[in-house]
Amino acid sequence: MAELKIKCEQPEFVRHLFQDALRERIESLEKGLQRTLERLQEFETKYELSTVEFLRRFANDEIQHRLDMEFDEWIGESRMLTTLQDKLYLLKGVEFFD
């Protein structure tokens, strides 16, 4: 795991500044994750199909593309889920040392 060292006049102030910013970013990502999960659930309920199954069928041309772009939104939300989960994983792994 890589380390980042910062040298400054007031290390505790900067440390708290970074910790607060990190905490706020994590909270924002968690809210976005929740909204994305809710949106995916809406699609799954509407089409009675899990996102995983939808993506598999869509990739195999078993589902016709809709002109109203709803399937594009579903695909976009599934990609957003992965992005948010990846970012959260990385940020939650950040540690601060004395």
N, C-alpha and C positions, 0 to 999 in steps of 0.2 A: 504494500500500500504506500502511495506517495505521501510525502509530508510537505507542508507549506509553512515556512517560518516568516514571521513579520517582525521587524524591528522598528520600534517607534518610541516616542517620548512618554506616552501614557498607555501602556499595554493593556491595563484592565479596562479602560474606557473603550479601546478599540475592540477588545475581546467581547465585551458586552454588546457593542454595536453590531459585530458580526453574528453573535448568537441571536440577537433580536431579529436581525434581517433574515437569518436562516430559519428561525421559528416562524416568522411571518410568511416566508415563501412556502414552507412545508404546509402551513395551514391553508394557504391559497391553493396549492396543488391538491390537497385533500378535498377541498370544496369542489374543485373542478372534477376530481375523480368521482365524487358522489353524484354530481350532475351528469357525468358521462354514463355512469352505471344506471342511473334512472332512465336516461334516454335509450340506452340499449335495452333495458327491460321493457320500455314502451314498444320498441320494434319487435321484440321477441313475443310479447303478448299479442300484438296486432296480427303478426304473421304465424303465430303458434310454431315458432322455430327458434332454436338457440342461435346465438351469433356464430358460434363455431360451425354449426351445421349450415347456416346461411352462407358463410364465407366459402365453405367447401363446395357447396352446390353452385354458387355463383362462379367460382373459379373453374368449375368443370362444365360450365354453360348449361347447367340443369335448370337454371332460373333465368327467365328473360329479363333483360334490363328494362326498367320502367322509365318513361319519359318525364315523370314528375320529379325525378332526382331523389326520391326517398331512399332508394337503395344506395345511392352515392353517399347520402347522409349516414346511413347505417355503416357503410364501410369506413367513412371518415371517423365516426365515433369509435369504431373498433380500433382504428389506428391511434386515435387520441388516447384511448385507454392504455395501450401499450406504452406510449410516450410518457404519460403521467406516472404510470407505475415505475418505469425506468428512472425517471427523475426523482421520484420519492425514495426509491431504493438507494440511490446515490447520496441524496442529501441526508437521509436518516443515518447513513453510515459515517457522517462527518463527526470527528471527535476533536475536542479542544484539550490541549495539554498545557500545564504550567511551565 
